[in-house]
């Protein structure tokens, strides 16, 4: 006869870990329409979009840093001799640090818990941690992380628009010049170096040359032996 055994785990499920985030009561913003009687416009325009889960109702300092959805935990300290219980509080391991944002090109000074710091390292940086759009990641960002995510995504969009602009006298835009330079760099890279050093992706290469001007890109391509006359309107 098969006996079913219950499996125990010390880690919380995702639903249980972020239950206090999902159950928040968020006031729905009022929608304004043309022709509404006695419409009162807000005094100032929101700088960031509203966080879908609203501000924290417990442990409100988590809205001023990257706490990963962590809150205060309550438990009991049991004496070894008489087994007496005394209530105690478990605080999150909060650290004050500066995190570098490659997109914003600045250091973000904030409070972050140790578990989120490890996740940022695994994701490959602060920007990769913020722009991930999984449901669990959105829940653990909080108000501070949500606003920072908006700044990073907005700056990425601005960089993409700058790359798509076509300069006067050229047939192609800046994005095409960066792509051609990327192909040239990959072709001339020695096999010994490519085995030791991983090749950068096109996305990483675009971010590296986001602030490089079109004239500088043309000069670099010309130094690599590329005929730059093909890009110009003759």
Beta strands, then each sheet from edge to edge (+ up, - down):
strand 1: 65-66
strand 2: 73-78
strand 3: 85-90
strand 4: 94-101
strand 5: 106-113
sheet 1: 1+ 5+ 4-
sheet 2: 2+ 3-
end
